[in-house]
Amino acid sequence: MAADILQIDDETFDGVVLTSGLPVLVDFWADWCAPCKTIASFVAEIGREYEGRIKVAGVNVERGVRITSRYGIRGIPVLLLFKAGEVKETLVGLIPKERIIEALSRWL
């Protein structure tokens, strides 16, 4: 997981994501998931490029079991884009950075 991504868990998720005044891109990942590492680098880059306009966060599915279950995450990597506490976009699998930016741009 990229160091630029704020790591959150079951206890911190609501405070970081659901109450944010900015859109939040949340990356659901695991250490053993190779595609997750690629997506994490994209998410970190996007976080730097859109600094001040979005937040980026990561949930390790093995440590965020309740959050993973709450949002029906059954496979990874999965990106959820939240705005005003609601999921606005769901992106599943290893997708290009450009597609992530395209989904994000609809909500900025």
N, C-alpha and C positions, 0 to 999 in steps of 0.2 A: 504494500500500500504506500502510495506516495506521501512523503512527509508534509506536503502542503495541504493535505486534506485533514480537516478536523475529525478525529475519531470519536464517535458517539456510541452509546449503548442504550439498553432498555431504560435506564434511569435518567439519562440526559437528553434523549431524543425529543420529547415534547417541548422542553425548554429551548432547545436549539432550533428545531425545525418548525414546529407548529405555531410558535409565537413570533417568528421572525418577520421583520418588516420588509425583508428582501426575499426574492425567490431563493429556494434552497434546492440544489442538485444533490441527491443522496445516492451514493454508490453502495450497493449491497455486494459483499465480496467474502472470500475466504483465502487463507494462506495457500491452500493446495490448488487453487484455481488459476491456471496459467492465463486464460483470457482476461481474468480479473486484473492481472498486473498491467496488461496493455490498456484496458479501460481506465485504470487508475491514473496512468500517465496522461491520458487525454483529459480526464477530469481535473487533474492538478493544473495542466496548461490552461484550460478554460477558466479555472478559478483565478489564475494570475491575469489572464487577458480581460476578464470581466470584473476585476476587483472593484468593490464598492457598489456593484450592480447586482451581484448574486453572492450567495454563500455556497461552499461545497463541503460536504460531509460524507463520511464513510461509516458503514455499519458492518462489522464482521458478523456474519450470520451465525457463527458458533458462539458469540458472546451477546448477541442481540436477538435471542430466540423469540421473545415476546413480540418485538417490533417486526421481525421477519414473518411471524405467524399473522400478526394483525393486518399486514399488507399483502398476504397471500403469496409471498415469495417462495417459489418451489424450485427454482433453478437460478444459477448465477452465471455471469454477472447480470444485474438488473440495476437500472438507473430510474429513480423516481424524481420528478420535478414537482416540488411543492410551491404553491403561492397562496398566501393568506390561509395557511393551514390545510389546504386541500391538494390532493394529487391532480396535477394538470396534464402530465405526460408520463408514460411508462415506456421505457426502452429496454429491450431484452436482448441479451447476447452480445457478441463482439461486433460492435457497429462502428463505422468510421466517425472520427471526430467531427467531420462536417455535418453528419446527420444529427449529432448531439447539439451542435450549435444551431442548426435549423430548428429543432424542437424548442430549444431555449429561447430563440429570438421571437417566437410567437407570444411569449409571456413577458417580455421586457418592455 
